Amino acid sequence: MGFPRTVAVVAATPLLWLAVPATPALAHGYVNSPPSRQANCATGVVPGCGEIQYEPQSVEGPKGLRACDGGNARFAALGDESRDWPATPVGGRAHFTWTLTARHATSTWQYYVGDTLVTEVDDGGARPGSTVTHAVDLSRFPGEQKVLAVWNIADTANAFYACVDVRVG
């Protein structure tokens, strides 16, 4: 009696997977060059960052925030200014490269230094490739700066956030 039941369970298991609804992808995108704070956490350059080290692409929150953690308490380490965030030397014109693990239709890409919008790239709802690079003129912000990079999604109320520490000049 045990053997036929085992065969029935083994035979039915693949069918159970068809009944499980698909869940949305939890991965999306982050700036990997120059390394963002989440990239530095993921590679271990900055240790003890918590969950972000395993999912650097997941810093998502409502559009319009000015927060490294995207308003997500799980990633609060990204906004901790007491951490030793390395500043990458860049010239007056820096190139920011995003790694995208889920390619959402995009309204705009924005780059801020403090409250100043430095660059905005309008993608008009286009779906980007797996990497996207933008040249951003930082020449009027010499010295160490924190650049907030924002990827605004066209068909949702959300955006993805990445803070990148740079040394301009």
Backbone hydrogen bonds, N-H to C=O, Kabsch-Sander energy under -0.5 kcal/mol:
donor,donor_aa,acceptor,acceptor_aa,energy
5,R,1,M,-1.3
6,T,2,G,-2.1
7,V,3,F,-2.3
8,A,4,P,-2.2
9,V,5,R,-2.4
10,V,6,T,-2.6
11,A,7,V,-2.4
12,A,8,A,-1.9
13,T,9,V,-1.6
15,L,12,A,-0.7
16,L,12,A,-1.4
16,L,13,T,-0.6
17,W,13,T,-1.1
18,L,14,P,-0.7
18,L,15,L,-0.5
19,A,15,L,-0.8
19,A,16,L,-1.0
20,V,16,L,-0.7
28,H,57,Q,-0.6
29,G,57,Q,-1.9
30,Y,99,T,-1.7
32,N,30,Y,-0.5
32,N,97,T,-2.5
33,S,97,T,-1.4
36,S,31,V,-1.4
37,R,163,C,-2.9
40,N,36,S,-2.6
41,C,37,R,-1.9
42,A,38,Q,-2.5
43,T,39,A,-2.0
44,G,41,C,-0.9
45,V,40,N,-1.2
46,V,40,N,-1.8
52,I,49,C,-0.6
53,Q,50,G,-1.7
54,Y,51,E,-2.1
55,E,51,E,-0.9
58,S,55,E,-1.9
59,V,56,P,-0.5
60,E,58,S,-1.9
61,G,159,A,-2.4
63,K,157,A,-2.5
65,L,62,P,-1.0
70,G,67,A,-1.5
72,N,69,D,-1.7
73,A,71,G,-0.7
75,F,72,N,-2.0
76,A,73,A,-1.6
78,L,75,F,-2.0
79,G,76,A,-1.8
80,D,77,A,-1.4
81,E,79,G,-1.0
83,R,80,D,-1.3
85,W,83,R,-1.7
88,T,86,P,-0.6
88,T,165,D,-2.4
90,V,167,R,-2.5
94,A,92,G,-0.6
94,A,136,V,-2.6
96,F,94,A,-0.6
96,F,134,H,-2.8
97,T,33,S,-3.4
97,T,95,H,-0.5
98,W,96,F,-0.5
98,W,132,V,-3.3
99,T,30,Y,-3.0
100,L,98,W,-0.6
100,L,130,S,-3.1
101,T,28,H,-3.2
101,T,99,T,-0.6
102,A,28,H,-1.6
104,H,102,A,-1.2
106,T,126,A,-2.7
107,S,152,N,-2.3
108,T,152,N,-0.7
109,W,121,V,-2.1
110,Q,150,V,-2.7
111,Y,119,T,-2.3
112,Y,148,L,-2.5
113,V,116,T,-2.2
114,G,146,K,-0.7
116,T,113,V,-2.0
117,L,115,D,-0.6
118,V,111,Y,-2.9
118,V,116,T,-0.8
119,T,111,Y,-1.4
121,V,109,W,-2.7
122,D,120,E,-0.5
123,D,107,S,-2.4
123,D,121,V,-0.6
124,G,107,S,-1.1
125,G,106,T,-2.7
126,A,106,T,-0.5
126,A,123,D,-1.9
132,V,98,W,-1.5
134,H,96,F,-2.3
136,V,94,A,-3.5
136,V,134,H,-0.5
138,L,92,G,-3.5
138,L,136,V,-0.8
139,S,92,G,-0.9
141,F,138,L,-2.5
143,G,168,V,-2.4
145,Q,166,V,-2.9
147,V,145,Q,-0.6
147,V,164,V,-3.1
148,L,112,Y,-2.3
148,L,146,K,-0.5
149,A,147,V,-0.7
149,A,162,A,-3.5
150,V,110,Q,-3.0
151,W,160,F,-2.6
152,N,108,T,-2.8
152,N,150,V,-0.7
153,I,151,W,-0.5
153,I,158,N,-1.8
154,A,105,A,-2.8
156,T,153,I,-0.5
159,A,61,G,-2.9
160,F,151,W,-2.1
161,Y,59,V,-2.5
162,A,149,A,-2.0
164,V,147,V,-2.8
166,V,145,Q,-2.8
166,V,164,V,-0.6
167,R,88,T,-2.5
168,V,143,G,-2.9
168,V,166,V,-0.5
169,G,90,V,-1.7
